[in-house]
Amino acid sequence: MGVTTTALPLGLVATTQAIYDISKDEIDAMRRFVPEWSKNSTLIPFRNEDGKFSYVDFSHLNAYDTVTRPITTVLNAVNQGRADEDGLVDDFVLGLIESTKELGSPFLSESIWTQGLADIFVRNGRTRDGSRVWNPRDSIGDKLSKSIGHLVETQAPLNWKQMERLGLSLFPSDSTGRFSERGDEYTFGNEALGILGLRRVTVDPEKSFNFKITDYKKGVRDSRNLFTAATLKGGPVTPKEVVDAYINANRSLYAVNRDLYQDIKAAQTLGMRVDSLDEKMSNRGESRAFNSLIEGDFRPLKISRDVRDLFEIKSQNLGIRNPLEAAQDVLDRISEVLELTPLKGDLFPRLENPFNIDLFGGIVDQVSETVTATTPVAAAPATTGFIGQGNVNIDPVTRLTTAEEIYLDPTEKSGKTKPKNKHEINIMAMQPKNTREHILSLYGHISGVKKNLKHVHEDVEKLGGKIDKVYWVLLAAAGSAVLFALGVLFK
């Protein structure tokens, strides 16, 4: 069992890597373009004669895959943590959660018959992974026909799809019958090996990238809906709710953009050219998005003119101040911060809503009133401290925070600079008095978090090294146990 679960899979992967000169980064890139059921499998990689990559899913052969898959899932998550430069602990925890799902899936998922019925009657014509059984605009007859076909296909004995591919491979090379409905061509030798679980599957990022773009566009729509669903419900909405919804929508949008950014980098690793990626994105109306993604830049949510008009109409109908206008100053500042947040690491900043601060009665109303007023820059009070974690980064000479150094003009800086003495007021305990100071507080907080990220990253990297050592010690112990068992058996 020890040989099958550890030594054999690792040995096969290492051997093919050496023979075909395939790096670990290339295997990780392949995993982003394999089917969902193979992402955490043991993949034996190959490099074809045309330079493309292919793989054999060893999990189809490994009887102990249910035992080893959770471990592989955790290791894959940790590897992704190293690549995204944001630390390993969060990826390790997410890997544990995913591995638990992998371990319980064979015992908790639907049976084949129940799954087929659920696709038709519960999920309304969609499979568990999101594929359509029928089009909602199909006629009743077509829906019935496709439903019956779907049930028959789910109950087909053996690997019906494999037998179908084997049949297509028997057609002559000059016959169009060799091609599937998606235009794929199959060879008899490879499909015959598929019966034994040794079929080589080609990784084609050129074709798969179209599906990645579809997922991206859907993710962008869903992220925008997070904002409109929370703020355009019909009733009164406060500026605080507008800012909360904007932060939440951008958090989701950042995850969607970062996911496609990683897909783009993986496609490049697998040999896909930048101009080909650009062409595919442009054909789907995402040329501007590609220009930002290829550079690793994040484009925050832009509130459209139609949405702004809806805010104005609803405000007039309710007889209240437009909450979007009241929050616009804060939204603009948050957008500026997010534009500087890279996609290379999972580094979405912890943004605090300045409208949440309510240490004294009526402060939220005061902030709402202040945002809509035009206040000269020099009119900001000269002696004010700001609440936020960023205030720990205070220059010992000027006694200004990082945000104040950047965003205050020289007149304001001179007014805020104070000599350090025993009667100095603790600025951490002082309350911002207007919207400008709330915004500076927000920037100070973000600056402090970003400065601390480097130290956190170094600590997590040390932890990652320890995890590696523990893993190799366990692997060596397992190998030793196997060798000992073999020695006892063959005495």
Number of C-alpha atoms within 10 A of each C-alpha: 9 16 15 14 18 16 16 13 18 15 13 16 18 16 14 16 19 11 10 13 12 17 13 12 13 18 22 17 21 25 18 21 22 20 10 11 9 17 18 25 21 23 22 23 27 23 17 12 7 6 10 15 23 21 22 21 22 20 20 17 12 17 13 15 18 16 13 20 20 23 17 18 24 21 21 19 22 23 18 17 21 16 15 17 15 22 26 25 17 14 21 22 14 16 22 18 14 16 22 16 13 19 17 12 12 11 9 9 10 13 10 12 12 12 17 24 18 17 22 22 11 12 15 14 23 18 18 13 8 10 10 15 18 19 12 11 8 11 11 9 9 13 18 14 12 17 20 13 12 20 18 13 13 15 12 11 8 9 10 13 11 14 15 12 22 22 16 20 22 13 16 10 11 7 8 12 15 21 15 14 8 6 9 10 15 18 16 15 11 16 23 17 13 20 14 10 16 18 20 18 17 17 19 18 26 15 11 14 19 15 12 18 17 11 14 19 17 12 17 19 11 15 22 20 14 18 22 18 11 17 24 15 10 14 10 15 20 19 25 20 19 25 25 20 20 25 24 18 22 25 19 18 24 24 18 19 25 23 16 20 22 21 20 24 16 22 24 16 16 22 15 17 13 13 9 11 20 17 14 18 19 14 9 12 12 16 16 12 16 22 13 15 22 17 12 19 21 22 21 22 20 12 14 8 9 9 14 13 11 14 21 18 13 19 19 12 10 13 10 13 20 21 22 23 18 21 23 16 15 22 23 12 14 22 18 13 17 22 12 12 21 18 24 18 17 16 16 16 15 13 18 20 20 23 23 13 16 12 9 8 8 9 18 19 13 14 22 21 14 16 19 17 10 7 13 7 12 12 8 17 14 14 13 15 22 25 21 20 17 25 23 13 17 17 12 10 10 15 17 20 24 21 22 21 16 13 12 17 12 11 11 19 19 12 13 19 14 14 12 12 7 6 7 9 13 9 13 14 11 12 19 21 17 18 24 18 20 23 22 26 26 26 27 26 26 21 21 20 16 17 12 11 14 14 11 12 16 13 13 18 19 12 15 20 11 11 16 13 12 12 13 11 12 12 15 13 12 17 16 13 14 17 14 11 12 11 10 9 8 6 5
